[in-house]
Amino acid sequence: MIRRPSLLKSYFFIRVNRFKKKRKLNKMASQLIFDKTTSIYLGLLLAYTFASIFIFSDTMKLYGNYFVFLEQHAEEVLGFLAVALPVRYIFNSFREPGVLYSTAEYKLAFLPYRRGNIWLLTLMERWLKKLLIYSLIGAIAVLLTPFRSQLVFTFVAVFILFDIIMAIPQWKLFQQRFIVKIGVFFLAVAAIGLFSLVQEARLIAALIVGCIGLVNLFLLPHLFSQINWSKVTEINDYTIWRMPLMGFASKTKFKRPKRYAMFQNSKQNKKPFTTNAQIYGRIWKLYFVKQHALIFQSLGTLLVLVMVLLFMPEWLFSVGIAVMVYVYTSLTASFYVDRFSNDMIEILPWSLKNYTSHFLKFTRVGMLLLFVPVIIFYFMHPSWWIPLHMLLFWTAYHLVREMKMMKAIQWVTRKKASLQLEETMGTIAIICLALSGIYPFLTISSLVLWFILYRRNSKTSSFYDKERVT
């Protein structure tokens, strides 16, 4: 009878050899970067950092009253974490499956080992790493801050709990199409908005954990059905072997596999062009695919900012969404200008009207995503001013976007025109939106601003028609 090695022995054999190889590569990279002199200065810096930890701990005691205040509101913070953490894992499912099941684990399943057991070991390894990391952070927080250890490790337990219960949903959601992920994301945000209407933080956390538990029970029997293993292993191989120190030493960038990029394999991209409009749509799709990391990072930052402001005073939320509108329109204008400085777009003539109209279609999607927290705010703070506030939000967005786009078109076409009126109207709209939380009657200005915007549509359209990129 042939004895085969246990699964644990084979699994640890892979892990140990992977660790040795990465250690060898990092050692080679460190030898290229650090010489003896640099190492001495680095050692002194680390010694100073270690000593400053104790100085920082003494300084923190001077602000004991602030920590007492935070501890008193710890239950509300826990409720916020219960709301925010599931959205974080759903957002991560756009890029990674959450379980580092790489090519090595996939080939190990060719031996007489069950794939489910290998996958479970990989997941347990992830949980163990997270436990060590969160526990280390918690221990440092206990040593450096006046927070009670019980409170700190309650937060640690919350992070670990959500890492456990969100593993299967993230794994399955990663396999779905982009439109399905967007739908689940909006559904989760809407459900969280409904839960936020409940004042009890513990009840909110219990409802969310209960719903995620039911989702896990539903997905568990279908854990390995319709899994694109090639996609999973290729993304995880990139995650495992993306070594920043080696990349810095060799001056090379680690790029994600393009084979599974967003829109990369869609059937729509393989169809021949039948109209000129399809050409402009395809051009913008390809550009956004290349810039997807920066786009997701920007949208994610703005979304997190607005979600955090939901739990702040109403006037601060109004200021936050005004800043969000201004920053988002500035980002979209910069993307528009950047597209004209790349490849063939810079030298070939294009119809500016068609080019701009298809670009604006994509920007509306991003603004609709950022508008979701605003809808949640309306549910949390019902008022008779909501219809006018909603009109003011979209009017301000269109006015500022119009001003930014006209400036961008002037830069592209190298033609100047007076935009003082557009800048004035955009500034007024942003100020009214920011102050609407303190003075709700300012939302009445949306009627006047909307009327001006409606009357100016013809001028804006003619502005795009006359200008051409040559």
URFENVEN-V156447 format. One record per residue. N is the residue number from 1. NEAR is the number of other ideal C-beta (glycine too) atoms within 8 Angstrom. Layout:
n/near
N/NEAR
N/NEAR
This chain:
n/near
1/2
2/3
3/4
4/6
5/6
6/6
7/10
8/7
9/8
10/12
11/11
12/8
13/8
14/11
15/9
16/8
17/8
18/10
19/8
20/8
21/8
22/10
23/8
24/8
25/10
26/11
27/8
28/10
29/14
30/10
31/7
32/6
33/9
34/7
35/5
36/5
37/6
38/9
39/9
40/8
41/8
42/9
43/8
44/8
45/8
46/8
47/8
48/8
49/8
50/7
51/8
52/8
53/9
54/7
55/8
56/9
57/11
58/7
59/8
60/11
61/8
62/5
63/8
64/8
65/6
66/7
67/12
68/8
69/8
70/10
71/10
72/6
73/8
74/10
75/8
76/9
77/9
78/14
79/12
80/10
81/12
82/15
83/13
84/10
85/12
86/14
87/13
88/8
89/13
90/14
91/9
92/10
93/14
94/7
95/6
96/9
97/12
98/12
99/11
100/9
101/12
102/10
103/9
104/8
105/13
106/10
107/7
108/12
109/10
110/4
111/7
112/3
113/10
114/6
115/8
116/8
117/9
118/15
119/13
120/8
121/11
122/12
123/10
124/8
125/10
126/13
127/12
128/8
129/8
130/11
131/9
132/8
133/8
134/11
135/10
136/8
137/9
138/12
139/8
140/8
141/10
142/10
143/7
144/9
145/10
146/6
147/11
148/6
149/7
150/6
151/10
152/13
153/10
154/10
155/11
156/12
157/8
158/12
159/12
160/12
161/9
162/13
163/11
164/8
165/12
166/13
167/13
168/12
169/15
170/14
171/12
172/11
173/12
174/11
175/10
176/8
177/5
178/8
179/6
180/9
181/13
182/8
183/8
184/11
185/11
186/10
187/8
188/11
189/12
190/11
191/9
192/13
193/13
194/8
195/11
196/12
197/7
198/8
199/2
200/6
201/11
202/9
203/8
204/14
205/11
206/8
207/10
208/13
209/11
210/8
211/9
212/12
213/9
214/8
215/10
216/11
217/7
218/7
219/11
220/8
221/5
222/8
223/11
224/7
225/5
226/5
227/7
228/7
229/7
230/6
231/9
232/12
233/13
234/12
235/14
236/15
237/10
238/11
239/9
240/9
241/8
242/8
243/11
244/6
245/10
246/11
247/12
248/9
249/11
250/7
251/5
252/5
253/4
254/8
255/5
256/6
257/9
258/7
259/7
260/9
261/10
262/7
263/9
264/10
265/6
266/7
267/5
268/5
269/10
270/5
271/6
272/3
273/8
274/4
275/6
276/8
277/8
278/9
279/9
280/14
281/10
282/10
283/12
284/12
285/10
286/8
287/11
288/11
289/11
290/6
291/9
292/10
293/6
294/7
295/11
296/10
297/8
298/9
299/11
300/9
301/8
302/12
303/11
304/9
305/10
306/15
307/10
308/8
309/12
310/12
311/6
312/8
313/6
314/7
315/8
316/10
317/14
318/14
319/10
320/12
321/13
322/13
323/9
324/12
325/14
326/10
327/9
328/13
329/12
330/9
331/9
332/13
333/12
334/8
335/11
336/13
337/11
338/8
339/12
340/10
341/6
342/8
343/4
344/5
345/10
346/8
347/4
348/6
349/5
350/10
351/8
352/13
353/9
354/11
355/12
356/12
357/10
358/13
359/12
360/10
361/9
362/10
363/10
364/8
365/8
366/12
367/10
368/8
369/10
370/14
371/9
372/12
373/13
374/12
375/10
376/14
377/10
378/11
379/11
380/9
381/7
382/5
383/7
384/3
385/9
386/9
387/6
388/11
389/14
390/10
391/12
392/17
393/13
394/8
395/13
396/16
397/12
398/9
399/14
400/14
401/12
402/13
403/13
404/12
405/12
406/13
407/10
408/11
409/13
410/12
411/8
412/11
413/10
414/5
415/6
416/3
417/7
418/4
419/10
420/6
421/7
422/11
423/9
424/8
425/12
426/13
427/8
428/10
429/15
430/13
431/9
432/15
433/14
434/11
435/10
436/14
437/12
438/6
439/6
440/9
441/5
442/10
443/13
444/8
445/11
446/13
447/9
448/8
449/16
450/10
451/8
452/9
453/12
454/7
455/7
456/9
457/8
458/7
459/7
460/10
461/9
462/8
463/11
464/12
465/7
466/6
467/10
468/9
469/10
470/3
